[in-house]
Amino acid sequence: MNYREHRKRLLEDEQVKKEYEKLLLEYELAKSIIEQRIKRNMTQEEVARKAGMPQSAVSRIEGLTHGLPKLSTLKKIADALDAELVVKIQSKAVQG
């Protein structure tokens, strides 16, 4: 069984699905930071230095070990990655 099959099977459980969906935004945020860092061939230490924070802070954010960071921290990381921070609230998709 591969990862996708395993995830699909786990998400059939409503409780697992509910908890997964609670954390989905956080995982997407961490994933986007990691992807941008790798795309730019940067280490956590390089990002941290450019953002003016310790490498351990970047590690905690990427690993989601201490909850969501402040928007100001995300802005510093985006600037260090020469990327744009986009935050918005939009209508939920209507299911029909």
N, C-alpha and C positions, 0 to 999 in steps of 0.2 A: 504494500500500500504506500503510495507517495503522499507528500504533504497535502496536496489539493484534495485528494480523496479522503484523507484523514480529517481535514478541516470540514469538509462537506458533511461527513458522518457526524462529527461532533456538533455541528450547527443544527442538526436535526432535533437536538434536545433544546426545548424552549428556554430553559434556565441558562444553559451555556450560551445560546444565541443572544439572550438579553444581556448577559455580562460582556460578551464579545462586542456587542454594539455600543455599550457604555464606553469602552476603551478605544473604539475604532478611530476617533479623531486624534487621540493622543498618539496612537501608533502611526497614523498618516503623517502627523507633524514630525515625529522622530525620523521616519523613513525619508521625508523630504529633505531634512537637514543632512542626513547621511548621504543621500544621493547627490546633493549639491556639493558636498565636501569631496566625495570621491570623484565626481565629474571634474572638479578643479584640481585634482591630485594633491589635496591638502590633508595633513594630519590633524588630529584633534588639537594638538599642541599649537600648530600654525594658526588654526582658526581662533583658538583661545588668545593667543598673543595679539592678533589683529583686533580682536573684540575687547581686549583689556580685561580678561578674566582668567582664572586658573583653568588648566586643562581638565581638572577634575569636574569643573562645572559643565563643560561641554560633554564630558562622558556621562554625567548624571542626566543631562537633558536627552542625549541620544538613547540612553538606556532606560529612560522613564522611571528612574529609581526614587525621585523625590517629587513627583507630581508635575503639574504644568509650570513652566517658567513664566515670569512676568513678560508682558509685551515688550517692555524696554530691553529686556535681555534678548528676546527673539530678534528685535531690531538690530542690536549689536552684532548678533551672529549673522543675520542676513547681510549687513553691511560688510562684515569680514569676508563673506562668501561672494561679495559683489552680486548679490541677489536681491530680489524684491520681496518684502514681507506683505502678504495679502491676507487681511482678516475681514470677514464680512458675515452678515447675517442675512439669510435669504429664506423665502418661503419654502416650506417642505413640498416635495413632489406630491401631487394629488394622485392617489391610486384609484383607478376606476375599473 
